[in-house]
């Protein structure tokens, strides 16, 4: 198959290699990049308030990476606190910087985080949520209602790639893209905005691999009919979903 990979680097290149090794002909075209967020300057003071009874929640790999870069530039340590990662990839990002004791919910949605046993009675605890520009709005009010002192810290922001002349979409069509791998709702909606005005029928007829039921439902609402939920955004989960479709087509 010729899957289009639009996730950001370096994850896009890692996925490309696995897809190619499995016999696919992937086309890589990242539609998203990241930059430091508006709250990096106050990250140190926010984390300085956290102690052993407090919590630091990271909602993505980028949240860990940009927060760590900010702390290093300020010559500040990570606090001795409880750490929570939205998924295994984010937990691995914590492990890469030396934080190994991390809680990971079975459900990567905000609902999974607030269902963690350790967050059922956080009254009096400080909770710092590391995130990008927006999203995960359910966590703070829920934990606040349980008595926690919660603050968001926007450590990165998203920068989506534009295609004013339609060259990207034309190139995808010319190169025979038959499937698209999407790893977030934000990427899905940006892809739709890029292609819908010029190649809507073509776009909606592509096989779509998505990471969750929530994104699958968003895709169906937009009009996609061939949608497979990989049940995860890891390279292995995405590859397995694509390979399953390839086997079924034989």
HELIX and SHEET records of a PDB file:
HELIX    1   1 UNK A   11  UNK A   21  1                                  11    
HELIX    2   2 UNK A   40  UNK A   42  5                                   3    
HELIX    3   3 UNK A   43  UNK A   48  1                                   6    
HELIX    4   4 UNK A   61  UNK A   73  1                                  13    
HELIX    5   5 UNK A   88  UNK A   96  1                                   9    
HELIX    6   6 UNK A  110  UNK A  114  1                                   5    
HELIX    7   7 UNK A  117  UNK A  119  5                                   3    
HELIX    8   8 UNK A  137  UNK A  145  1                                   9    
HELIX    9   9 UNK A  167  UNK A  174  1                                   8    
HELIX   10  10 UNK A  185  UNK A  204  1                                  20    
HELIX   11  11 UNK A  213  UNK A  222  1                                  10    
HELIX   12  12 UNK A  235  UNK A  249  1                                  15    
SHEET    1   A 5 UNK A  27  UNK A  28  0                                        
SHEET    2   A 5 UNK A   3  UNK A   5  1                                        
SHEET    3   A 5 UNK A 179  UNK A 181  1                                        
SHEET    4   A 5 UNK A 207  UNK A 210  1                                        
SHEET    5   A 5 UNK A 227  UNK A 229  1                                        
SHEET    1   B 2 UNK A  32  UNK A  36  0                                        
SHEET    2   B 2 UNK A 156  UNK A 160 -1                                        
SHEET    1   C 5 UNK A 102  UNK A 104  0                                        
SHEET    2   C 5 UNK A  82  UNK A  85  1                                        
SHEET    3   C 5 UNK A  55  UNK A  58  1                                        
SHEET    4   C 5 UNK A 126  UNK A 131  1                                        
SHEET    5   C 5 UNK A 149  UNK A 154  1                                        
END                                                                             
